[in-house]
Each structure stands twice: as C-alpha cells, then as structure tokens.
C-alpha cells in the first residue's frame, strides 16, 4: 500500500473520531437531535467545501501541467526547427509532472542556445560590416532574422578571421608604401596636391580605405615618384660625371673642387640646380681654354686606342686628332669621338680584357723563354730558378687554354655581330699566329747565331789554341793576379825552355786580348736572318709550337751543348800545346 493511501485512511479515521467526539460533546451538553442534525450538516458542508476546493486546486494544477506540456512541446518543436537539430524525444511511462519539467528544462536550454547564436551572429555582422567598410568589400549574405546554424556560424567566423588578416596585411602594405611615398616626396620636394595624395599623407591611417584599387593606386603613385626620383638621380649623376670630366680636362686644382663637394650627393631640386650652374660655369671655362681641353681629350683618346688595340691606320682615320685649328667645332668632334670610343670599349670590354690578358701572358712567356736560354740563371740565388720554373710550367698550361677560350668567344661574337673582331688592324687569331711565327723565326735565328758562333770559336781554337774564358788585362796596367794556366804551358815555363811556337802563341794571345775580338770565343759580326714564309705553314698555337723539338730549346739541353762544346775545345787546345812542346 502506498503511503498516500495510508495517510488517506488515517484521515478518514481522524474524521470519524472528530465526529464521534462532537456527538459526545453534544450529548453532554444536551443539544437536541434537531440541532445535532443541523450541526452535523454544517460539519459535512465544511468538510465537503474543503475537499471540493482541494480537488479543484489539484484539477487546476493538472490542467496547468497539461497546458504547459502542450506549450513546451510546440515551442520545443519550433526551436528544434530553428536550431536545425533533431526533434526532442520524450521518455515513455513518465508522469505528467516529470514530463512537464523535462520539456520545460529542454525549452529553456534551447532558448539559451538560440539567444547565444543570435548574439554571436549580431557580433559577427558588426565586425563584418566594419571590416568590409575598410576593405571596400560587400557584406556577408546571411539572414539576420533567422537563427544561424553551427555550420553557418563557423563559416562566418572564418570569413571574419580572413578579413582581419587581409586588413592587417593591407595595412602593413599601406604603411610601408606610405613611408616610401613620404620619403620620395621629401627628396623631390613635392607637396601633396591631389585629394588622393592628401588622403595618403595627411589623413589618419585608420581612415584610409584599404581596397585593392586604392592599394594599386598607391603603388602606382609610388612608382611614379620613384621614376621621377630615379630620373632626377640619373640627371644629377650625369651632371656630376660631366663636372668630374670637365674638372679633369680643365685640370681644376683640388682646392677649387672642395666647395662643390657639398652638392656631389643627393638629387633634390636645389642640388640639381647647383650642379647645372657648375656645369654651365665649367662649360664656359672650357670654351675659354679650348686648346687645353682638346689636348686632354686627345690623351684620353690615345688611352682608349691602346685599350681597344687600334692600328695606326685606325688612329689616323680620325683626322681631327692631328688638326691644330682649335675651334669649337674641333672640340665637338673630339667629344663625339671620345663618347663613341667609350661606348665601343664598354660593348667589347670583356673581349679587350681577354686580349690584354693574353698580351701580358705572351710577354711573360717571352721573358721566360729568354731566361731559359741564359746559362747564368743556374746560379739560383735565393731559389729564383725554382720559382721561375713553377711559373713557367703554369704559364705553359694557361696560355694555350686562354687562346682557345678567346678563339671561341671571338667566333661567337663575330657570328652575333656579323663583323670581324680586329686587334691592331688584323684579326686576333691571325695576330696570335703571327706572334708565334715571329717567335719561331727568332728562335731559329738565335739557334743559327749560336751555331755560327760555336763554329768560329772552334776554328779559332783549332788555329790558336783555347783562350781563357775571362780576358786578362794588359800587363803593367794592373797588379799581377793569379790566374788559370794550362798545365802544358806551366810545365814549359818551369823548365826554363821557350820554344818559338810557344812564344808565338803567347804573342798571339796578347794580341787577341788587346783587340778583344775573339777573346770570349764568340762571333761578333753576326747579322739577323731574313725569312719570308707563309704564316699558315708554321705553328699557330703554343701546343703546336711545343711539339717541335727544334723550337723548344730548353735550358738544360742548351747548357749540355755548351759544356760539350767547351770540353771539345779544351781537348783540342791541349793536343796542340802538347805537340808544340814536343816539337
């Protein structure tokens, strides 16, 4: 039995006891039966009214609960539809009171969710409107009256975050461009005159519309200012170069150049005007000293001719160079020619530098060749011989490689320019071939001179005997000094016997010493050999030249030949002396 049923039975028992107690009181008092009936009716009425009221109240509660359930169910259905969530599933076998409570709680929860979504949507819309106004973009298309879904809110959040990043990026770009624009305007001494320039420079940065169009216009303005600035800088730099050139041509002293040093930097309008005034002053001074200026230009022309390897014919082709009629027209001709030569050198600078490098390497190669044929280099003082051999070996590798590189570059250049690359009036490779041919002819001439010299020396020694390598001075002019004497002569002098042949030989030696003609064993009257052969028939590069053993006269081979010749001459002399002594 339920507790409520027990309480109900107890209530009935209490009511019965109360009525019994009332009857006992009425009996004791002596209330008649008719009044007892009346009083009992009153008690019944009171009890009935009380119970009716209680029942009515409980019935009202039940009606309210059912009505609340109905209202909550409808509202809950609407909320689920607005929030786009699944419909609420009521629990089965649940009391009306619990159902009403659950529905009411769910409704309150969903109302809260709806309110939060609406508030967030409103906040996002405000942020979107603010960002779109700054970035000049259309607003996000969303129905503000409806409840946004979670997905819609998420997309809206991402859009607002992207707009914030775009705003920050464009603002940084705007600030950077604005700073550069201000610097350019200060450099150009330019005052903002258009409404856009005033908005950029003078207005608050936060008020500037950061649209793509405005950013593009901003960049275009900066480009225009930078072009104008670059133009001014180029103009000022050109004026400075003109000033320096005029200084050099007019030989202006340093103390007169120092006052102008302040305007040798910058590109503002006042600097440009000051530079132009200085140029005008120097131009006027140039016209007053036209002869000196022309002569200075001619020195520069000669330098460029050397750098460009101009031949004598090419130099003579510029006739004004040799004119002595110093007029303004002559100066203009020289100015035009020096400009042309500068441009010509700059265009072909890489090739000219390569040719210059080959010229320096060629001179160094010839120097090594000259030293290689000099026997005195074997003194090797301070390790110079080893150093020279290393440099020579290195040059033997780099020189042919440099020739091949220049040949390839010149061929490529000639194909591109459709013209020949000329050095000293002839094609470079022909010039190189000619240098190798001249070197070969010089080697042959030197070789023939040595052969003729050795032949003459051998004939002289066969006729008169070998002479000392170092000539002795005439007797009586200097104190006697010990010298080298051949063994056969020394023996004859110690024995006290003098043969007519020995005396005659001694007299001949003294005559040779005094005359100084063949004392050293050389030949004094050699003449250069003349050759007339085709350039194509000889070695044209170092590699071909080094393959010819007759042309590569190394220092060691030359020294061995000299020693061998000296040995044969000494042996011949000893035989002749021995024969004379015996006779």
LUMBATOR-626610 format. One record per residue (C-alpha): residue in one letter; chain; x, y, z. Coordinates in steps of 0.001 Angstrom, whole numbers, plus 500000, padded with zeros to 6 digits. Example, Ala and Ser with C-alpha at 12.3 -4.5 7.8 and 13.67 -1.06 7.14 Angstrom:
<rs>
R_A_A_512300_495500_507800
R_S_A_513670_498940_507140
</rs>
This chain:
<rs>
R_X_A_500000_500000_500000
R_X_A_501196_503436_499146
R_X_A_501959_505869_501866
R_X_A_499445_508299_500442
R_X_A_496677_505618_500779
R_X_A_497689_505022_504359
R_X_A_497506_508767_505034
R_X_A_494032_508812_503411
R_X_A_492709_506032_505696
R_X_A_494241_507807_508689
R_X_A_492414_510983_507546
R_X_A_489091_509053_507485
R_X_A_489767_507654_510970
R_X_A_490570_511164_512251
R_X_A_487303_512457_510708
R_X_A_485315_509681_512336
R_X_A_486936_510327_515723
R_X_A_486187_514062_515333
R_X_A_482528_513394_514572
R_X_A_482255_510955_517492
R_X_A_483869_513479_519769
R_X_A_481374_516140_518578
R_X_A_478398_513813_519249
R_X_A_479740_513144_522723
R_X_A_480029_516856_523399
R_X_A_476521_517469_522065
R_X_A_475187_514629_524188
R_X_A_476848_516004_527300
R_X_A_475595_519465_526633
R_X_A_472100_518232_525918
R_X_A_471707_519609_522432
R_X_A_468536_518338_520917
R_X_A_468540_515990_517946
R_X_A_467273_518532_515551
R_X_A_470159_520863_516380
R_X_A_472529_517946_516243
R_X_A_471404_517339_512697
R_X_A_471908_520917_511789
R_X_A_475338_520973_513341
R_X_A_476263_517770_511600
R_X_A_475120_519274_508279
R_X_A_477396_522227_508890
R_X_A_480348_519954_509607
R_X_A_479602_517978_506457
R_X_A_479300_521099_504437
R_X_A_482606_522425_505737
R_X_A_484365_519169_505044
R_X_A_482814_518908_501589
R_X_A_483727_522508_500692
R_X_A_487252_521962_501861
R_X_A_487635_518810_499838
R_X_A_485981_520419_496797
R_X_A_488378_523307_496954
R_X_A_491289_520965_497310
R_X_A_490107_518884_494399
R_X_A_489565_521998_492315
R_X_A_493059_523162_493032
R_X_A_494535_519844_492097
R_X_A_492431_519734_488951
R_X_A_493720_523200_488092
R_X_A_497279_522022_488657
R_X_A_496689_519094_486364
R_X_A_495267_521391_483689
R_X_A_498183_523750_484023
R_X_A_500646_520912_483710
R_X_A_498956_519568_480610
R_X_A_498764_523013_479115
R_X_A_502426_523643_479911
R_X_A_503315_520339_478339
R_X_A_501468_521264_475220
R_X_A_503059_524693_475022
R_X_A_506540_523306_475668
R_X_A_506070_520646_473059
R_X_A_505072_523215_470449
R_X_A_507877_525616_471393
R_X_A_510339_522800_471534
R_X_A_509346_521706_468085
R_X_A_509813_525272_466785
R_X_A_513178_525628_468485
R_X_A_514395_522362_467052
R_X_A_513359_523541_463638
R_X_A_515057_526934_464070
R_X_A_518207_525477_465527
R_X_A_518102_522714_462940
R_X_A_518534_519918_465458
R_X_A_516747_516641_465825
R_X_A_513250_516732_467438
R_X_A_513149_516091_471180
R_X_A_512230_512528_472084
R_X_A_510001_512273_475193
R_X_A_510567_509457_477638
R_X_A_507944_506761_477820
R_X_A_505984_505854_481006
R_X_A_506651_509134_482708
R_X_A_504327_511195_484879
R_X_A_502760_514395_483716
R_X_A_504668_516392_486266
R_X_A_508063_514939_485227
R_X_A_507221_515313_481565
R_X_A_506336_518941_482068
R_X_A_509561_519501_483978
R_X_A_511712_517811_481322
R_X_A_510049_519667_478498
R_X_A_510352_522976_480310
R_X_A_514044_522356_481023
R_X_A_514738_521433_477401
R_X_A_512903_524502_476190
R_X_A_514936_526740_478450
R_X_A_518156_525104_477214
R_X_A_517236_525558_473565
R_X_A_516111_529115_474182
R_X_A_519551_529799_475610
R_X_A_521242_528264_472560
R_X_A_519086_530351_470256
R_X_A_519926_533503_472161
R_X_A_523651_532765_472092
R_X_A_523618_532097_468351
R_X_A_521696_535280_467685
R_X_A_524106_537292_469808
R_X_A_527167_535802_468094
R_X_A_525597_536405_464694
R_X_A_524993_540031_465598
R_X_A_528586_540450_466777
R_X_A_529971_538826_463623
R_X_A_527751_541032_461477
R_X_A_529062_544135_463214
R_X_A_532677_543018_462703
R_X_A_531979_542085_459105
R_X_A_530415_545469_458415
R_X_A_533386_547301_459928
R_X_A_535945_545243_458000
R_X_A_534010_545470_454754
R_X_A_533843_549247_455054
R_X_A_537646_549428_455495
R_X_A_538363_546902_452753
R_X_A_535542_548108_450474
R_X_A_534017_544642_450212
R_X_A_530348_543519_450129
R_X_A_528721_542335_453349
R_X_A_528323_538674_454170
R_X_A_524974_537427_452919
R_X_A_523174_535957_455950
R_X_A_519573_536233_457169
R_X_A_519768_538158_460432
R_X_A_516159_537316_461446
R_X_A_516679_533574_461352
R_X_A_518716_531533_463772
R_X_A_522071_530603_462147
R_X_A_523222_527047_462185
R_X_A_526509_525989_463712
R_X_A_527947_525487_460241
R_X_A_526860_528964_459152
R_X_A_528382_530490_462245
R_X_A_531614_528608_461624
R_X_A_531795_529882_458024
R_X_A_531040_533394_459243
R_X_A_533808_533159_461845
R_X_A_536295_532040_459174
R_X_A_535278_534911_456899
R_X_A_535741_537472_459662
R_X_A_539141_535956_460562
R_X_A_540196_536118_456873
R_X_A_539056_539722_456636
R_X_A_541080_540588_459728
R_X_A_544207_539010_458226
R_X_A_543575_540837_454946
R_X_A_543154_544098_456791
R_X_A_546404_543621_458724
R_X_A_548301_542667_455576
R_X_A_546960_545590_453553
R_X_A_547522_547966_456459
R_X_A_551166_546914_456722
R_X_A_551499_547303_452954
R_X_A_549838_550706_453132
R_X_A_552118_551896_455965
R_X_A_555236_550704_454120
R_X_A_554206_552338_450823
R_X_A_553153_555500_452619
R_X_A_556566_555760_454288
R_X_A_558318_555375_450936
R_X_A_555987_557922_449328
R_X_A_556744_560461_452058
R_X_A_560498_559916_451618
R_X_A_560225_560321_447852
R_X_A_558144_563467_448233
R_X_A_560682_564898_450663
R_X_A_563515_564027_448271
R_X_A_561625_565549_445347
R_X_A_560398_568472_447465
R_X_A_556899_567611_446278
R_X_A_553796_568792_448152
R_X_A_550644_566607_448002
R_X_A_548256_568322_445602
R_X_A_545606_565731_444669
R_X_A_542890_564539_447040
R_X_A_544297_561022_446964
R_X_A_547810_562200_447877
R_X_A_546352_564257_450730
R_X_A_544373_561247_451971
R_X_A_547526_559163_451923
R_X_A_549919_561621_453529
R_X_A_547765_563900_455672
R_X_A_544778_561862_456874
R_X_A_544650_559310_459680
R_X_A_545890_555873_458657
R_X_A_542849_554120_460148
R_X_A_540520_556173_457931
R_X_A_542153_555110_454686
R_X_A_540162_552623_452649
R_X_A_542314_549547_452141
R_X_A_540694_548382_448923
R_X_A_542638_546623_446208
R_X_A_542015_549570_443943
R_X_A_543429_552009_446496
R_X_A_546462_549785_447136
R_X_A_547075_549553_443378
R_X_A_546720_553341_443046
R_X_A_549082_553730_445983
R_X_A_551689_551512_444318
R_X_A_551260_553392_441056
R_X_A_551836_556698_442857
R_X_A_554981_555294_444475
R_X_A_556237_554048_441095
R_X_A_555663_557456_439538
R_X_A_557551_559155_442367
R_X_A_560380_556606_442198
R_X_A_560656_557041_438418
R_X_A_560805_560781_438884
R_X_A_563357_560331_441672
R_X_A_565439_557945_439559
R_X_A_565258_560376_436669
R_X_A_566464_563180_438928
R_X_A_569206_560962_440350
R_X_A_570320_559954_436868
R_X_A_570248_563569_435756
R_X_A_572238_564661_438827
R_X_A_574685_561788_438395
R_X_A_575122_562716_434744
R_X_A_575814_566311_435763
R_X_A_578326_565094_438355
R_X_A_580072_562902_435793
R_X_A_580143_565865_433440
R_X_A_581601_568026_436220
R_X_A_584303_565457_437043
R_X_A_585185_565109_433373
R_X_A_585416_568881_432969
R_X_A_587495_569108_436143
R_X_A_589956_566602_434731
R_X_A_590026_568186_431296
R_X_A_590472_571679_432687
R_X_A_592885_570390_435349
R_X_A_590980_572169_438108
R_X_A_593005_572026_441383
R_X_A_591610_570255_444431
R_X_A_591134_573450_446441
R_X_A_588705_574704_443796
R_X_A_586805_571407_443772
R_X_A_586196_571265_447530
R_X_A_583463_573972_447636
R_X_A_581417_571895_445173
R_X_A_581741_568691_447243
R_X_A_578537_569534_449137
R_X_A_576407_569097_446006
R_X_A_578130_565914_444823
R_X_A_575483_563841_446653
R_X_A_571682_563930_446631
R_X_A_569145_564663_443917
R_X_A_566943_567410_445297
R_X_A_565908_570310_443118
R_X_A_568327_572724_444746
R_X_A_571171_570217_444294
R_X_A_570263_569714_440630
R_X_A_570155_573467_440040
R_X_A_573518_573925_441742
R_X_A_575032_571140_439631
R_X_A_573670_572698_436453
R_X_A_575179_576054_437416
R_X_A_578553_574391_437986
R_X_A_578343_572613_434620
R_X_A_577494_575885_432872
R_X_A_580419_577595_434572
R_X_A_582822_574816_433594
R_X_A_581495_574726_430021
R_X_A_582162_578439_429732
R_X_A_585623_577908_431193
R_X_A_586144_575057_428733
R_X_A_585402_577284_425799
R_X_A_587918_579767_427163
R_X_A_590568_577016_427417
R_X_A_589586_575060_424339
R_X_A_593140_574110_423329
R_X_A_593960_572627_426719
R_X_A_590672_570721_426755
R_X_A_591230_569275_423284
R_X_A_594743_568150_424220
R_X_A_593367_566488_427365
R_X_A_590751_564683_425271
R_X_A_593478_563545_422895
R_X_A_595381_561972_425779
R_X_A_592207_560088_426704
R_X_A_591661_559126_423066
R_X_A_595168_557675_422882
R_X_A_594484_555677_426034
R_X_A_591281_554239_424580
R_X_A_593062_553490_421297
R_X_A_595596_551469_423264
R_X_A_592878_549679_425233
R_X_A_590960_548915_422029
R_X_A_594158_547800_420213
R_X_A_593662_550258_417385
R_X_A_596091_550031_414478
R_X_A_597921_553064_413151
R_X_A_595543_553236_410198
R_X_A_592541_553280_412519
R_X_A_594113_556044_414584
R_X_A_594939_558119_411538
R_X_A_591353_557728_410323
R_X_A_590314_560324_412933
R_X_A_591825_563327_411143
R_X_A_590733_565979_413708
R_X_A_593205_564420_416143
R_X_A_596060_565906_414125
R_X_A_594464_569297_413490
R_X_A_595927_572392_415164
R_X_A_592974_574666_414427
R_X_A_591494_574697_417950
R_X_A_587904_575697_417332
R_X_A_584592_574851_418945
R_X_A_583774_572538_416032
R_X_A_587024_570649_416604
R_X_A_586117_570256_420274
R_X_A_582691_568872_419362
R_X_A_584317_566349_417025
R_X_A_586652_565217_419792
R_X_A_583771_564982_422269
R_X_A_581748_562849_419866
R_X_A_584730_560597_419157
R_X_A_585546_560036_422834
R_X_A_581893_559138_423511
R_X_A_581928_556697_420589
R_X_A_585170_555134_421800
R_X_A_583871_554785_425340
R_X_A_580775_553011_424111
R_X_A_582850_550839_421797
R_X_A_585130_549837_424671
R_X_A_582226_549111_427034
R_X_A_580496_546921_424427
R_X_A_583665_544920_423761
R_X_A_585209_545313_427206
R_X_A_585178_541610_428004
R_X_A_586996_540733_424783
R_X_A_589506_543566_425109
R_X_A_590318_542492_428658
R_X_A_590825_538940_427436
R_X_A_593159_540147_424690
R_X_A_595029_542274_427228
R_X_A_595400_539252_429476
R_X_A_596801_537263_426546
R_X_A_599254_540085_425741
R_X_A_600520_540104_429330
R_X_A_600813_536306_429363
R_X_A_602619_536399_425993
R_X_A_605166_538945_427238
R_X_A_605729_536846_430341
R_X_A_606161_533754_428158
R_X_A_608781_535517_426014
R_X_A_610594_536624_429163
R_X_A_610713_533053_430442
R_X_A_611969_531878_427036
R_X_A_614755_534472_427164
R_X_A_615765_533450_430672
R_X_A_615638_529759_429743
R_X_A_618406_530301_427146
R_X_A_620628_532162_429630
R_X_A_623120_529760_431362
R_X_A_623804_532262_434127
R_X_A_620360_531598_435571
R_X_A_621687_528369_437128
R_X_A_623342_530431_439874
R_X_A_619895_530052_441528
R_X_A_620356_532785_444047
R_X_A_617517_532859_446583
R_X_A_615604_529992_444923
R_X_A_614564_532148_441939
R_X_A_615172_529315_439466
R_X_A_612633_527021_441122
R_X_A_610101_529826_441337
R_X_A_610580_530712_437663
R_X_A_610211_527075_436612
R_X_A_606896_526797_438509
R_X_A_605586_529987_436929
R_X_A_606780_528869_433520
R_X_A_605079_525474_433877
R_X_A_601872_527186_434953
R_X_A_602046_529597_432003
R_X_A_602612_526734_429561
R_X_A_599221_525368_430624
R_X_A_597251_528611_430833
R_X_A_598448_530294_427622
R_X_A_597040_527737_425119
R_X_A_593877_527441_427171
R_X_A_593459_531218_427093
R_X_A_593950_531226_423322
R_X_A_591263_528584_422835
R_X_A_588819_530453_425084
R_X_A_589424_533721_423244
R_X_A_589048_531985_419907
R_X_A_585651_530536_420898
R_X_A_584412_533825_422345
R_X_A_585567_535823_419326
R_X_A_583917_533377_416896
R_X_A_580664_533630_418838
R_X_A_580895_537424_418920
R_X_A_581621_537611_415184
R_X_A_578583_535440_414442
R_X_A_576350_537658_416581
R_X_A_577730_540955_415280
R_X_A_578289_539813_411668
R_X_A_581674_541530_411621
R_X_A_585318_540695_412289
R_X_A_586933_541355_415681
R_X_A_590101_543283_414839
R_X_A_593171_543857_417018
R_X_A_595873_546214_415760
R_X_A_594340_546184_412302
R_X_A_594040_542400_411865
R_X_A_592002_539501_413140
R_X_A_593064_538445_416592
R_X_A_593811_534807_415802
R_X_A_595890_535893_412793
R_X_A_597687_538272_415142
R_X_A_598352_535398_417578
R_X_A_599591_533172_414752
R_X_A_601894_535957_413559
R_X_A_603358_536364_417060
R_X_A_604088_532629_417264
R_X_A_605685_532754_413797
R_X_A_607886_535715_414758
R_X_A_608902_533875_417904
R_X_A_609765_530765_415900
R_X_A_611839_532785_413462
R_X_A_613633_534466_416343
R_X_A_614392_531040_417854
R_X_A_615791_529840_414539
R_X_A_617873_532998_414135
R_X_A_619279_532664_417667
R_X_A_619987_528982_417044
R_X_A_621890_529730_413813
R_X_A_623799_532521_415525
R_X_A_624885_530109_418255
R_X_A_625918_527516_415674
R_X_A_627929_530112_413727
R_X_A_629461_531421_416929
R_X_A_630466_527923_418059
R_X_A_631876_527180_414618
R_X_A_634000_530322_414628
R_X_A_635169_529585_418159
R_X_A_636156_526035_417235
R_X_A_638078_527281_414191
R_X_A_639888_529892_416269
R_X_A_640774_527383_418972
R_X_A_641987_524902_416363
R_X_A_644230_527638_414929
R_X_A_645434_529482_418025
R_X_A_644527_527234_420930
R_X_A_641815_527727_423510
R_X_A_641595_531169_425124
R_X_A_640674_531755_428760
R_X_A_637010_532409_429406
R_X_A_637771_535613_431322
R_X_A_640007_538086_429427
R_X_A_643165_539219_431223
R_X_A_644108_542842_431380
R_X_A_647277_544158_429729
R_X_A_650456_543600_431726
R_X_A_651725_546558_433621
R_X_A_648407_548347_433882
R_X_A_647177_546415_436960
R_X_A_648910_544380_439657
R_X_A_649575_540766_438852
R_X_A_646803_538413_439960
R_X_A_646877_534641_439968
R_X_A_645035_533127_437031
R_X_A_644292_529769_435499
R_X_A_647132_528487_433175
R_X_A_647049_525316_431218
R_X_A_649234_522522_432533
R_X_A_651340_522243_429404
R_X_A_652261_525946_429456
R_X_A_653069_525832_433173
R_X_A_655466_522912_432627
R_X_A_657279_524740_429857
R_X_A_657770_527847_431967
R_X_A_659100_525884_434958
R_X_A_661722_524121_432786
R_X_A_663084_527449_431578
R_X_A_662803_526476_427923
R_X_A_660849_528606_425498
R_X_A_660080_527249_422083
R_X_A_659450_529614_419175
R_X_A_655969_528099_418785
R_X_A_655084_528788_422412
R_X_A_656385_532357_422214
R_X_A_654437_532972_419048
R_X_A_651303_531536_420628
R_X_A_651735_533778_423678
R_X_A_652163_536846_421469
R_X_A_649063_535949_419524
R_X_A_647119_535575_422780
R_X_A_648206_539009_423954
R_X_A_647150_540494_420644
R_X_A_643781_538811_420956
R_X_A_643387_540102_424497
R_X_A_644223_543650_423441
R_X_A_641941_543613_420406
R_X_A_639076_541926_422330
R_X_A_637687_540422_419167
R_X_A_637530_536689_419880
R_X_A_638674_536597_423460
R_X_A_635412_535161_424729
R_X_A_635113_532594_421968
R_X_A_632061_534304_420356
R_X_A_631420_535716_416942
R_X_A_630990_539468_416843
R_X_A_629757_540059_413363
R_X_A_626515_538100_413214
R_X_A_623606_539517_411232
R_X_A_619892_538693_411628
R_X_A_618485_536217_409174
R_X_A_615716_537217_406833
R_X_A_612683_534941_406366
R_X_A_609796_535103_404024
R_X_A_607355_532277_404637
R_X_A_603607_531841_404957
R_X_A_602024_532227_408385
R_X_A_599792_529232_407790
R_X_A_602803_526958_407264
R_X_A_604102_527331_410818
R_X_A_602889_526625_414332
R_X_A_599951_528855_415211
R_X_A_599476_527970_418884
R_X_A_601610_527153_421836
R_X_A_600628_523489_421764
R_X_A_601875_523103_418160
R_X_A_604965_525149_418972
R_X_A_605874_522929_421940
R_X_A_605628_519773_419788
R_X_A_608554_520946_417583
R_X_A_611776_519824_419326
R_X_A_613895_522177_417221
R_X_A_611933_525177_418610
R_X_A_611702_524180_422294
R_X_A_615375_524780_423236
R_X_A_615206_524048_426967
R_X_A_617746_525492_429343
R_X_A_619149_522069_430312
R_X_A_619718_520931_426738
R_X_A_621349_524265_425867
R_X_A_623650_524061_428856
R_X_A_624687_520493_427995
R_X_A_625522_521605_424462
R_X_A_627652_524494_425755
R_X_A_629520_522215_428165
R_X_A_630102_519637_425434
R_X_A_631455_522287_423047
R_X_A_633743_523728_425747
R_X_A_635064_520248_426558
R_X_A_635896_519572_422913
R_X_A_637628_522948_422586
R_X_A_639769_522342_425684
R_X_A_640780_518894_424445
R_X_A_641821_520326_421069
R_X_A_643846_523050_422770
R_X_A_645680_520540_424961
R_X_A_646612_518431_421926
R_X_A_648011_521469_420075
R_X_A_650019_522651_423080
R_X_A_651443_519175_423654
R_X_A_652507_518983_420011
R_X_A_654229_522366_420190
R_X_A_656130_521438_423348
R_X_A_657318_518163_421877
R_X_A_658490_519915_418717
</rs>
